[in-house]
Amino acid sequence: MMPSNAAPAAKIGADSTSVEAARNVPDPQHNAVATAWIDAAEKKLLANDVAGAVELLTQAKHLNDHERGLWLVTGDADWLRGQMELAIEDYKKETARYPNNVLAYSRLARAYLSQGEWANAERADRDWAKTEPGNVVPRVALAYALMMTERYGESATAYAEAIALSKTPDMLKVKLGRAQLRSGQKEAGEATLRSLLSQSSDPEVLNGAAYELSEAGLDLPESEIAAHKAVGIVSDRSAATRLETASDNDLAQMPLLAESWDTLGWIIFKLHRLPEAENYVRCAWLLGNHDEVGMHLGEIYEAEGKKGEAIATYRMAAGLIASQHPWPYYAQMKETMLSRVAALQQASGQPTAGPARADTSAAEELRTYTIPNPVNGSAATADFLLHMTEGEVDGVRFLRGDPSLKVAEGTLKGTKYNAAVPNISRARLLRRATVSCMPGAATCTLHLKGIFSARMEK
C-alpha cells in the first residue's frame, strides 16, 4: 500500500525547526523589535490566532519589511487564510532575500504541491537540497514528488542520494526498490527488495518490500511469507496494548496493521485465493478507509462477482482522493476506479446519468454513529479511547472533555461498529472516538477519528 495522497499539512510548526532557530546568519538590516513581533506572530499562528498574527506582522513590516523570517511567517498566515497565491509569493520573497533560510524552501515546495504545480515544487525541493547538502529531508521530499509524478528513474536517483545521507535507510530502500522496478530496472529493484526481506525484522520494512515485489509479480510465495511475518508482529503488538497505558506509539500501530492486512490480502488475491483475500483486505478497509485499499477490495469483489459491493467500494475509495490537485499517481487511480464503476453499471444494466461519480461522504459515514444521549439532552463533548475486536468494544478510557459523558461508557460498549479483524487473528484495535451531544437532542454523534491522524491529545 502506497502512502496517503494528502498534501503535506500547512500547519505551522510542522517543520522540525522554528523560524527563530532558522535565523542562523547575521542580518545587517536586523531590527530587534521587528524580530520580536515576528516571533510573537508565529506563536499566534500556533495558537490558531491568524488575525492576531497578521496584526503583529503588519507592525513588523512598518519597522523593517526585509526582516529575516517576516515573509516566511506572512506566508504561513496567508496559507492559513486560504490565500495560496499570496503565500507562494511571500515564500519566494523570503528565499530571494535569505537564500539560506531552509524553512522557506520547505514551505514553498508544499505550497506549490497544494496547487498541483509539480515543476515549481520540484524546483523548490532542489533549491532546498542545495542549501542543505547534508540534510536527507529535502532529498526524500524530492524523491517522493518524482515518484508521485511517475518519473521513476529520477526518483530512484533521488532516493539513492537520500539513502547515502540517512542513518535509518531501510524504508527509503523500499521506496528505491519501487522506483527501480517502475523505471524498468528490474534486476536492481528485485535485489534491493530481496535484501530487505532477508535482513530486516522490522514489520514496516517487511510489509513494504513484500508489497512492492508482489506488485511487480516477483516471487509471490516469498512475499506472502514476509507479509505473514509482518502481520504477526504487528498483531502481537496490538494484542499486548493495555488501554490504561496506551500512547501515541500504540495508536501508530493501527495504520501499520491496516497496511499489513492489505498487503497480505492483496498477495493472496494474486495467488487466486479469493475468500481469504477478501477477509484481510475488507478488514484493512474498515480499519483504515485508505483509497488504495478500497481499490484492492473493489477488484476482489469484482473477481468474486459481487458487482454491487465493488461499485460502492470503488466510489467510496475514489471519494477519498482529493478532487483538486491530486498527485498524478492518485489521479490515475481515481480515474481507473470510476471507469470500473461505469463498466460495472453498464454490465449490470443500471441506468446512469452522466459519468460515474465518486462518493465523497460514504467513507466518513462508516466511522460515524448515532447513539442515545446519555446526559438527558444536555450539550456535551468528550473524547474516548476504545479497545475493540470484532466490531465490539471491550474497554473504554475517558481522555478529555465534559466529565458528564463518562456515563456513556456502557453505550460505547454496546454500540455495534463497522470494524473487523481477519479470521483467527489475535489483533486488537485501538480507536480514538469523539462523542458530541447538542442541547435538547435525544441522540448524540459518535465519530471514530481516522487512524492516520489519530493522536492521544489531538
N, C-alpha and C positions, 0 to 999 in steps of 0.2 A: 504494500500500500504506500502510495506516494504521500508526501507531506500535504497539509492543508493548503488550499489555493488562496487563502486570505492574504491580502497585502499586509505588510508589517504595520503594527498599530502606530497611530500618531501620538500616542500617549507620551507626554513629556516625562523624562526620567527613564524611558525605556532603554536608553544607552547606558553603558557602564560608567561613563564619565560625565560629570556635571559641567555646566557652562563655566562655572568658576574655576574648576580644575583644569579646564581646557585653555586657560589663559597662561600659556607657558612661554610666551615670547614678549619681551619688553615692548611697550607701545609708546612711541614718542608723543602721541596725542592723548595720552591717558588722562581721564578726568575721574577722580576718586568718587565724586558724588554721583556721576552718571553710572559708574560701575555699581554703586550701591543700589541705585534704582533698578538696574537690570537684574541684579541678584534677587532683589525683592519681587520683581515681576515674575521671575522664574518660580519662586515659591508660591506666588499667587496661582500660577498655572497648575502647579502640582496639587493645589487645593481646589482646582476647578473654578477659580475666580478669574475668568477670562477678562471681564470688564475691568476689574481692578488692575490686572496686569497691563492692559492696554493703556490705562491712565498713567501708570508709572513709566511705561516705555515712551509715551509722548513727552513726559518731563525729561527723560534721559536724552531724547533726540534734541530737545532745545539746548541742552548743555553741550552735547558732542554727538553729532549724528554719524561719527566714524568710530565710536567706542567699540572695542572688541566685544563680541557677543551680542551687540544690540540687534543686529539684523537676524541673527540666529534665533533669538528668543521672540523677536517680532514675527518671524516665520512660523514659529510654534503657535503663537497666538492666532495668526491668520488661518493656520491649518485647523485649529480647534473651532474657529468661527465658520469653517467650511469654505473659505476663500483660497482655494488651492493655487490659482494662478498668481495671486499676490504672494503666497507662501513661497512658491518657487522663485519668484523674483527676489524675495528677501534673502533666501539662502544663497542665491547667486551673488548678491551684493556682499554677503559675508565671506564667501570663498574668494571673491575678487580682491577684497581689502585685506583679508587674513588667510592667505593660501595654506597656512599650516593648521588651520582650525578644522580638525578632522571631524568633529561633530557636524559641521555644516555640510560636508560631503555626504555623510551618512543620511542626514535628514533630506538633503536634496535628492538623493537617489530614491528614497522611499516616496517622496512626494511625486516624482516622475512616475514611479511604478503605479501609484494610486490613480494616475490619469492615463495609464496604458502607453506612456511614452518610453518604450523599451530602449531605443537607441540612446536617448538622453540619460536614462537611468544607468545604462552600461557605462557611458562616458563618466558619469559622476563616480561610479564604483571604481573605475580605472584610475581616476584622479585621486581618489581616496587611497587606493593601494600604493600609488606613487608617493603620496605624502607620508604614509606609514609603511615603509617597505618590510618591516619586521612583524607586522600585525596580520594574523591569519584571518581576522573577521572580514575585511573588505574582499579578500580573495574568495572566501566562502560565499559571500553575497553575490559576487560577480559570477562564480561558477553556477550557483543556483539559478540566477537570472538567465544565463546562457542555456541551462538545461530546460527551463520552462518556456523558452522561446525556440526550443528544438534545434539549437546549434550545438549538437552533441560533441563534435570534435573539439571545438573551442572550450566547451565545458570541461571535458576531460583534462585539457591542458591546465585550466584554472584550478581544478581540484588537485592535480598533481602538485602545483605550486603551493596550495594550501596545506597539503599533507606534509610537505617539507618543513613547514613552519609550526605544525601542530604537535602538542605534547600528547594528545589523545586522538590519533588519526583514524581509528578503525571505522567509525561511521562515515567519515569522509571517504574512506576506501570503498565502502558500499556504493556511495554516490559515484565515485570514479569508475567502479565496475559497470554501473548502469550506463554512464556516459560512453564508456568504451564499447559496450555491446551495441548501444543505439547508433554509434557512429561507424559501425562495421568492423571494429577492432575485436573480433570475436575471441581470438585466442588470448589476447591481453586481458579482456574483460573476464573471461572464464577463469583465467589464472588468478586474477585479483580476488574474485569472489570465492573461489575454492580454497584459497589460502586462509581466508577468514573463517570458513566453515571448519577447517582442520585445526585452527589455532585459538579461536575465541570461545569463551564460555558465557559471554555477555548476550542475554536474550535479544536485546535490540539489534545487535550486530548479526546474530544468527538469523533472526527473522528477516532482516533486510537483505542479507546475502541470499537466503533461500528464495525470497520473492523474486529478486532480480534474475537469478538463474532460471527459475521456473518460467518467468515471462519470456525469456529467450528460448525456452523449450529445451534446456540443457539439464540432463540428469534429474528427472522428476523424482525418482525414488530417493536419491540422496538429499534432495531439497525437502522432501517430506519428512525424513528423519530429523533434519535440522529444525524444521518448523515445529515438529512434535516436541523437541527438546526445549525450544523457546517457550512454547505454550505451557509445558510442565513447570518451568522455572517461575514464570510469571503467575501461574495459577497457585503455586505453593506460596509465593509471596502474598498474594491476595488472601489466601486462606489463613495465613498467620497474622493478619492485621487485627488489632484489637480496637474496637470502637472508641473506648475511653482514652486511648493514647494516639489515635490516628492523627497523621500530619499531612502536610503537602506531599511528602515523599510517597505516602500511601495513595493519595489521590492520583499522583502521577503514574501509578501502575495501571490505572484504568485505560488510558489511551493505548498503552503498550499491549494490554490484554486484548483490546478490540483489534488492534493491528495484527497481533499474532493469530487470533482466531480467523481473521480474514485471510491471512497468508496461507495458513494450513488448509482452510476450506477451499481456497482457490486452486491450490496444488492438487487437492483431492478431486476437484472438478475436472482438471486437466487429465486426471487418471480415470475419469468416467465413472466415479462412484457418487452419483448424484444426490441420493438422500443424505449421505454423510456430509457432502459438501454443503448442502443447504443448512444442515444442522449448525455447522460452525459459522458460516457467513451470515445467516439470519441473526444469530446471537451477536455477532460483531456489529451488524447494522442497528439492532435495537439498542446496543450499548453506546455506540459512537455516532450514529447518524452522519457518517462521512460519505462524501459524494462518490468516491471511487469504490467503496464497499457496496454502496447502493447499485452501482453499475454491475458489479460482480454478481450481486444477488439477483438482479434483473436477468442477467444472462443465464443463471442457473434455473430460475423459474421458466424462462423460455425453453430451455432444454428439457425440462420436465413437463412441458405442455401446459403450464399454469399461466395462460396469457393475461388474465385479469390481474394477477399478482405482479406479473412482470411490468405491465403498463403502469400500475400505481407506483411501483418502486422506482422505475425509471423517471417518472415525473417528479417524484419526491427528491430523488438524488440530483436531478437537473436543477431543481429549485434551490439547492444549496450552493450552486455555483453563481458567483457574482454576475448580476445582469449587466453591469458596466465594467469594462476594462478587465476581464479575467485574463489570466495568463493564456497565451496561445494553446498551451498543452491542455488546459481545462476548457477552453472554448471549443476545442475539437471534441473533447469528451462529452460536453453538453450537447453538441450538435449530433454526435453519434447516438446518444440516448434518445433524443427527441425523434430522430429518424427511425429508431426502432419502435418507438411508440406509434408513429404514423403507420409503419408497416404492419404492426400487430393489430391496430384498429381496423385497417383496411382488410386484413386477412380474416378478422372476426366479423366483418360486416357491420361494424359500428359506424353510425353516422358521425361525420366530423364537420366542423365549421371552421375552415381555415387551417393553418399549420398546427401541429401538436405543440402544446404549451407545457412549460414547467409548472409544477405545483409548489409555490413558494411558502405555503403555510403548513402543509401536512406534516412535515418532519418535526416542526416545532410543536404541533398538536400531539405528537406521540409522547412528548415529555410534559404535557400539561393535563391536569386532572381537576375535577370539581369534587370537593368534599363538604360535608356538613359543617356549618360554622360552630366551632366548639366554644365560642366565647359569647353566646347569646346575642348575636347581632352587633357586637362591638367592632370597631375598627382596630385592626392589629396586623402586624407583620413580624415574622421571625424566620430565622434560618436554622436548618437542622442538618445533621449528618445521618444518612440512612445506611444500614448494613443489610444487604439483601442477597437472596439466592435466586430461585426460580420464580421471579415476579412477586416474591413475598418478602416483607421486611421483618427481620427478627431482632433488630436493635435500632434504637433511636437516640441520638445525642443532640441536645439543645446547644446551639452555637451562640446566637445572639439575637436581640430583638425584644419584642414585648413579652415579658415573663408570663403573662396570662395565657399565652399559646402553648405553654408547657403541657397543658391538659390535652393537647392534640396528639400526644404520643400514641394513644390507643387507636385513634383514627388513622394515623400514618401507618401503623402496623396492619390495620385491617383493609387498607386500600390495595386493590389488585393493579400491579404495574405492568407496563409493556417492557418487560425485561426477561431474559432467559440466559441460561448457561448451557453449554453443549452437554449431551448425554454423558453420564459417568464423569462429569467434571467436578473437581474439588474447589473450583474458584468461587470466591465470594465477591460481591460487588459493593463498592463504596460510592455513594452518590450524595452530592450537595443539593439540598432542597430548600425552597422558599415557600412559605405559606402566607398568603395575602388575603385579608378579610376587609371588605368595605363596610361602612356603617349601615346598619339596618338590613344587611343582606343575610339570607338564610344559608348561603353557601360561601365557601372560600375557594380560592385558586391555589392549587399545589403545583409548583413548577420545578422540574429537575433541571439543574444547570448542566449545560453541555460539558462533557468530560474533558475537552481540550482546553477549556478556560476555567474550570472549577478550581478554586483555592479555598483554604480554610478561612481566610479573613477578607475575601472579596465577594 
